[in-house]
Amino acid sequence: MAYWNPGLQCLVVQGVDDAAADRVVDTIAAAAKQNGLTMREPDGTRPAHPGDLGDVRIAAVTLGLNTAGVAAAVVGRMLLLPPLPSWVKAANVLLREHPVARRTLRRAAGRRGSEILRATVHAAVNGLGQEPVTLLLDTALRVDQLAEAANRLAAFHALHDELCAPTRGSAPAPPWRQRPSRESASEIYSRKVVNAGLLAAAASWVVAPNISVAAQMVSASSPRAARFGPSAFQAELGRCLAREGVLVRAPERLRLLATVDTVVLHPSALCGKRRGVWDVQPTADGWSRQRLWQAVNAVLTPAESSGSSSEARMRLSRLPALAETDWVTATVDGMTAGRVLVGWELDPLADAVLRAARQANLRVVLAGEPNRPELAALIDEVTSHSLAETVHHLQDDHHVVLTIACPSGNTSGAKARSDVVQGLVSSDIALAIAHDDGLVTWDADLLASNGLPGVWRVLTALPEARHTEISATRLAKASAVVAGLLLFTGPTGGLLWRRLTLGLAISPVNLASASALAIGWLAARRVASLAPPATTPAIPQQLDHNGQ
């Protein structure tokens, strides 16, 4: 069996015999060639296929490069070989830590190509420069990133049959909209401090032309700790989310968790799996409000209700789509019994999700009707604008937006579905919920297959992400100050530092980087250790079980 998945934009083939896989692929390739189709490489505008092994390979290759670099550094020290000149190490710092250099290299070589290139240069420079501690710290981070990539891949394979079933709808990939360029606090600091190091190096060169001193000033300004802390947090958090059934489609977008200040919720995100009766208007003789309410409730929840034969024959016209509340007509044997206001009950975790958003100091916006009076105290703003319009307006006001929605195949009209998907992919971080009958939005940054428990876990990570960002930036500042003081105090300062570090080849930058790694890893573990909140059953607000 083969079918086209519009969300993943790929052909999915299922077979019962692995031995036939090669023949199937050859047949498809021949048919594609005959029809003028060619293999398209990912262009980087959309997330890669969730089953792609690229990130796993990159992490494994960088680990191998670091291992070779550590071996070269140890051998060089043992043989008393001369290390690389300091200006080469300073150039590596600029290539690896300056945000502008990272973005430029990424545009030229792509995300994965630039990562391999930086890792190769880093391993070679620190290996020949006899800096094993620097490579060991980078290896610790790479191990966590390898584990995260492997867990992400395993999570997709575990959910493949559920999310990629031919009967499961996928949201078509919408026209891609360029999202605003965002910089985290650590990236802003990195750019400023490296620029300051370059200015200091230029000033020292003017006073006394010495390339070694100028290069050491650039190396002393290295903001590696500001990058290591958030990177360790993102890797460990991604591994935690993958274990819970949240697919991280764009790992690099997790760095924006620390900068999010607004969460936009589509009503579909808060809906549960049951419809409820909100109001009734009987119009036929013999049908009271109580009888009509009980009859409609029996139709909506047949497993929990019982009724007479007439109630069992009741039919409801067009039930409301997900996230909608609408009046429907109740008929029995062709006779109209009345009108009923039917909507979706709240998910039992809706209250906990909103409270987590408030505890994270986020502005909570509910985009699109209907309003939920029972949640008014936890929502800052309710707007009737579409999800895409709401997201665009907030971004125009310089807000960093996390959008949460559950696109459904039942959403009224293709235009409404398109708006929800477009609002998701336009936000700074897109978190899509994949209910049992909902559309799978593969273009989202995060895909919560477990529903609101995954949403709650992401929201609880925001305060820890901010804490990691602030702590890592402070460590980077402290390391720059200490390294600068050691540089200006000359040999005496260096001797004092070697005594404090027991003679080990540990620089202030390495010490700060190790501390940032530990802080980021522990922060993510705190998020993972939080027990899921207790569920609160949703209660209809309009009527009780007696129809009163």
N, C-alpha and C positions, 0 to 999 in steps of 0.2 A: 504494500500500500504506500502511496506517495501523495502528498498534498502540499500546497503552498501556504506558508505561514506569513501573513501580511505584516505582522508586527516585527518578526525577526528578519523579514525580507529574505527568506531562504526556502529551499525545497527540503521538506522533512520526509525521509524515507524510513519505513518500518518493515522489518522482515523477520521471519522466524528462524532463518538459517544464516549464521555468520559467514558461511562459505560462499554464499551468493552475493556478498556485499561488493566484491570487486567487479563482478559482472554487472551489477545494478549501476554502479558508478560509471563504468565504461559505457553502458547503454545511454545513461543520461547525458554524459559528456558528448557522445556522438550526436544525440538529438539536439543538444544545445548548439553544437557547431553547425549542424545542418540548417538550423534556423537563425544563424548569425548572432548567437549569444556568446558572450565572452565572460570569463571569470572576473569579477570586480573585487579589487582589493579594498579593505576598509579605508575610508578617507579621513577618519578621525573626528568627523562631525557628530557621529552617533556612537553609542557604546558598541564595543566589539561583541561578537556572538558569545553568550554566556558559557558555552562549552569550549571556547577557544583556550588553547594551552599557552598562549603567548606570555602572559604574566608569570606563569609557573616557570617557563623556560628562562625568562629574564632573571628572575630571582635565583634560579639554579646557576646560571652563567655567572652572575655577579658574585655568588658565593665561591665559585671556582676561581674567579679572578682574584678575590681577596685572599683565598688560601695560598695561591701562588705568590701574591705580594707579601704575605707574612713570611713565607719561606725565604723569599729573596731578602727581606729585611733582616731576618735572623742570620742568614748566611753572611750577609754583608758585614754585620756587626762582628761576627765571629772571625772573619778574615781581615778585619780592620780595613775594609775598602773605603775609599773616600765617598761620602754621600753626594747626592745631587746638589747643585748650588741652590741657594735660598730663593733666587728669583724664579726658578722652576716651580718650587712649592707655592710661591705667591701667585703665580699664574694659575695653578690648579685651584687655589682658593677662590679666585675670581670666577673661574669657569663653573665651579661647583656650587658656590654660595650666592653669587649675585643674581637676584631675580631676573634682571634684564638679560644677562648672559644665558640663563636657563631657558627663558622664553624664546630668545633668538635661536638657540640651538634646537629647541623643540620644533619651531617652525621650519627649520632647515632639514632636520632628520626625522621628524615625527616623534611621538611620545616614546615609543620603545627604542627606536634607533638612538635617540639622544641619551636615553638611560644607559644603554650599553656603552656608548661612547664615553660618557662621563665616568662610568664604573671602570672602564679600561684605563683611562688616563689616571684616575685616582689610585688604582692598584699599582700601576707602573711607577708613578711619582713617589708614593709612600713606600713602595717596596725598594726601589733604588735609592730613595732618600732615607732608608733605614728608620722608618716610623711604624713599627709593628703595632703599637697600642692604638694608633688611629685606625688601622685596618681592622683590628679586633673589635673595636666599637662599631664600626660599620658592618662587620659580619654579624654582630648581635642583632642589629636592626634588620639586616637582610634575612636572617633566619625567621624572624617574626613575619616579615612580608611574604616569605615563601610559604609559611604555614597558613597565612591569610588567603593567599591565592589558591592553595590546594583545598582549603575548606570551602572557598567560594565555588570552586569547580565541583566539589563533592555535593554541595547543597543543590546545585542546578541538576545534577544527575539524579539526585534523590527526588526532586520535584518534577523531573522531565515529563513523566507519563501523565501527571496531573495538569501541568501548565501547557504542554505542547500536544494535547490530545486533539485529534481532528475535529471533534465536536466542540472544543473550547475556543471561544472567540478571542481574537487578538486585535487590539486597537491599531489601525493602520498608521504607519509612520507619518506624522504630519509634516508640513513644510518647516524646515529647520529655521529657527529664529535665533540670531546671535544674542547670547545672554550677556548682561553687563559684565565687564571685567572687574573682578573683585580681588582685593589684596587683604590678607589677614594681617593681624598686628605683628606677627613674627616676620612676615615678608616685608612689611614696611620698615621694620627695624633693620632687617638684613640689608635692604637697599641703602638705608641711610648710613649704617655703620661701615659698610664696605666702601661707600663713597668717601666717608670721613677718613678711612685708612688710606685711600688713594691720595686724598689731599695732603694728609700728613706725610706720606712718602714723597710727594712732589715738593713739599716745603723743605723736608730734610735734604733732598737732592740739591735744592737751590743753595742751602746754607753750606752743605758739605757733600759734594757728589760722591756717594758711596752706595752702589747698587745693593750691597748686602743689607745695609741698615734700612734702606727704603723697602726692600722686599720683606724684611722682618716686621715692619710696621703694617704692611698689608696682611701678613699672616696673623699678626696679633689681633687684628680686627675681625677675624673669622667668626661669623655668627652661627657656627655649626650647631650649637646647643639649641638655638631658636628653631632650627629645622628638625633636629632629632626628637625633641619632646612631642610635638604634634604628629610626626611621622610614626613614632612608636604607638601613640594613642590610636591613630587611625588604623594601623595594622591590627592591633589587638581588638579594637572595637569591631572591625570588619569580620574577624574570626568569630567573635561572640555572636554577631548578627547572623552569620551564615549558619551557625549551629541551631539557631532558633527559627530558621526558615525565612530569613530576610535576605534576598539576593541583592548584593551591592553591585549594581550595574556600572557605576562610574566611581571607582575608589578615590580618584583625585578630588571629587567634589566633597568628600567628607571633611576636607580641610576647612570648608566654609562653615562647619557647625559652630565654631567659636564666634562667628560674626553674625549669625542669624539673630534678628531682632523682632521679626514678625512671622507668625504662622497663619496661613490662609487655609481654611477648611471648607471644602465643598460638602453640602449636606449629605451626600452619598457616603462620606467617610464615617459618619456617625450612625448610619442606619444599621440595624440588626438584620436578622434573617427572617423576621416575622412581621406580617402586617397586622395592624391594630385598627379598631373601630374608634373614631373620634367623635362622631355625631351621627344621628339618624333623624330622618324626617318621614314617618309613615304617611302614605297617601291612600291606602286601600282600607276598606271596612274590615274590622276584625284584626287589624295589625296595630298593636300598641308599640310604644317606643321600646318597652322591655322585650316584647316578643321579637321585634325586628332586630334589636341589638343581638339577642341570643342566637337568632337564626343566621345572621351574617357572621357572627363569631364562630358558629359551627362550620360554616363554609371555609373561613380563613384558617381555622385550626381544627381540622376534623379529628386529629388524634387525641385532642384534649377536650372536645365538646361532644355532646350528643343531642339529638333533637328528634322531632317527629318526622313522619314521612314527608310532610309538606316542606319543612325546613330543609330536608335532605335534597329536595328537588330544586332548591333555590339556585339561581344563577346571577352572577354579577357581571355587568358590562365592564368593559376595559378597565382592568385594575391599574392603579397608578404605577408609573415607572419608579425605579430606584431614586430616592431623594425627593420624591414628589408626594404631595397630599392632594387628593382630588375627590370630587363627588362622583359616585357611580350609581347606576340604577339597579335595584334588586328586583328580580322577576321570579315568579313561581308559576310554572305551567303557562307561560306567556302573559300572565297578569302582573302588572307593576305593583309591587308591594310598598315601594317608597324609595327615597334617595338616602345614600349612606356616604358619609365622609370617611374615607379609608386612607391610611398612611402607614409608613413603616415605623415600627417601634425603634427606640434608641438601642444601640448596642449596649450590653451591660457594662462595658468598659469605657463608654463615652465620657462619663463623669471623671474617671481616673485620668484619661488622656488630657482632658481640659485642665484638670488640676496640675498635671505635670507641666503643661505649657505655662500656666501661671507661675509655678514655682521656678521655672526657668527664666522668668521676667520677660516673657514674650508678649507682644501685642497680638491678641487673638481676634481674627476677623473671620466671620462666617459669610461666604460669598454665595449669593443666590438664595432664593426662598426655598422652603418655608423657614420662618423663625421658630425657635424652640424656646418657649417661655420658661421651661423648667431649667434651662441652662443659661438664662440671661445673666446671672451673677458671675459666670465664668467666661463670658464673651464680651470683648470690648466694643465690637462694631459688627453690625449686620448690614449688608449691602445687597441690593437687588440687582446689581450689575453682574454680568457674566464673570466666570472664573478668570478668563483670559484678560478681560478689561480690568478686573480688580488687581491682578498681579502686575500688569503693566503700569497702572497708576501708582502703586506702591513703589515699584522700582524707579519710576520717574521722580519720586520723592526721596530717593536714595535709601530706601529700606532694603535690607537683605532678607529675602522671602523664602520660607520653607512652605511648600504647598502640599496638601494632603487631600487625595480624592480617590474615589473608587469608580472608574468609568464602567458603565454597565451596558450590555447589549439591549437592555430594556429602556434605556434613557430615551425619552420622547424625541425622536427625530435625529437624523444624521448630523444636523447642524449643532444640536446640543451636545452630542457625543464629541464632535470635533472640537467644540469650544472647551470642554473639560480636558481633553488630551492636550490641546494647544496651551491652555493655562498651566498644565503640569510641566510640560517640557520647556516653557518660557521662564519658569521660576529659577531662582538660584539653586535650590535643592528640591528635586521632585520626588515625592514619596507616594507611590501608587499602591493601593490595596487591591489584592487579587482575591475577591470572594469566590465562593464555589461556582457561581453563575456569572461572575463579572468578567469584563474584558481584561486581558493581560496587556499591560502597557509596558512593552519592552524598552521603550525609549526613556523611561523614568530612571532617575539616578539610584533609587532604592525601590525594591518591589517586595512588599510585605505579603507573603503568601499565607501567613498566620493571622492576618487581620490586625485588629487594634492592639493586641499584645506587642507586636513588632513596632507599631507606631509609638506606643508608650515607652518602649525601650530606647528608641531613638531620641525622644524628647527628654528622657532622663539623662541622656549623654551630653546634652548641651551645656549644663553648668560645669561638668567635668572637663569638657573641651575648652571652655574659657579659662578654667583654672590651670590646665596644662599649658595653654598658650601664654598666659601671664607669667607662670613660673619659669618656663623655658626661656622667655625673653629676658627675664631678670637674671637668670644664670648666664645668658650670653653677654649681657651688659657687665656683669661682675667679672667674667673671664677676660673681657676686653680691657677692663680697668687694670686687673692684676697683671695681664701680659704686657700692657703698656708700661706699668711701673717697673716691671722686671727689665724691660728693654731700656728704659731711661736710667735705671740704677746701675746698669752695666754688669760686669762679672760678679760683683758682690751680691747683687740681687739674685743672680742666677744660682750662685752657691747656696744662698739661703733657701731658695725654692727646692733645690735638690736635697737638702737636709730635711726639709719638711715632708717631702715625698719619699723619704727613705732611699734616695739614690735612684729611684726608678725613673724611666724616661717618660714622665707624665707631665704634659704641659697644662697650663690653666684651661686652655680650650678643651683638651681631652677630659679633664676632670669635670668641667661643666657639662660636656656632652654626655658623659656617663650618668651624671645626676639627672639630666633631662630625660634620658632614656628610661631610667627607673621611675621617674615621676609620671611620664606618659603611660607606661605599662601598668602601673598601679592604679592610675585613674580609670583606665579602661576595665581593669579587673573589678573595681568598685561598681561600675555600671553593670557588669555581667553578674555580680553577686546579689543584686537587688532582687528580692522576691516579687513575683508578679502581683499586682493589686487584686484584692478581692472584688468579685463582680457584684454589681448592684442591679438587680432586675428592673427593667423599665416598666413603668406603670402608666397606663393611659391616663391622660389628664382630663378628658372631657366627661367620661362616663365610668361608672363602676359596673360590676358584673350583673347588677340588677337593672342596668340601663338608666340609672338616675344620675 
